[in-house]
């Protein structure tokens, strides 16, 4: 099990490096996203996002978070995600440091939802 986790995390790091290569070297901030769409939708550009989801599950299954802290962090991350000031073409949020900011915020939001403990009424939770 430990070897599998280590191997999975190494794969995640490789995928993050590939994503950074796309964000900082292949995608050009000076061109608009429409002109680079084929490059942006390349599966290797977004592979780290999917691998990160799997890594969250395997690395944080036994990790517990205080509910009040979790909700506060979730609200803060969602507000930042919605109100970060970006100007220009959409390429600004999918390349360079804009990509890192939005990925980190997305990662925080996903982890918060994953660790959110909500007790629904039985009529909703049972089906």
Buried (B, 14 or more C-beta within 10 A) or exposed (E): EEEEEEEBBEBBEEBBEBBBEBBBEBBEBEEBBEEBEEBBEBEEBBBBBEBBEEBBEEBEEEEEBEEEEBBEBBEBBBEBBEEEEEEEBEBBBBBBEBBBBBBEBBBBBBBBEBBEEEEEEEEEEEE
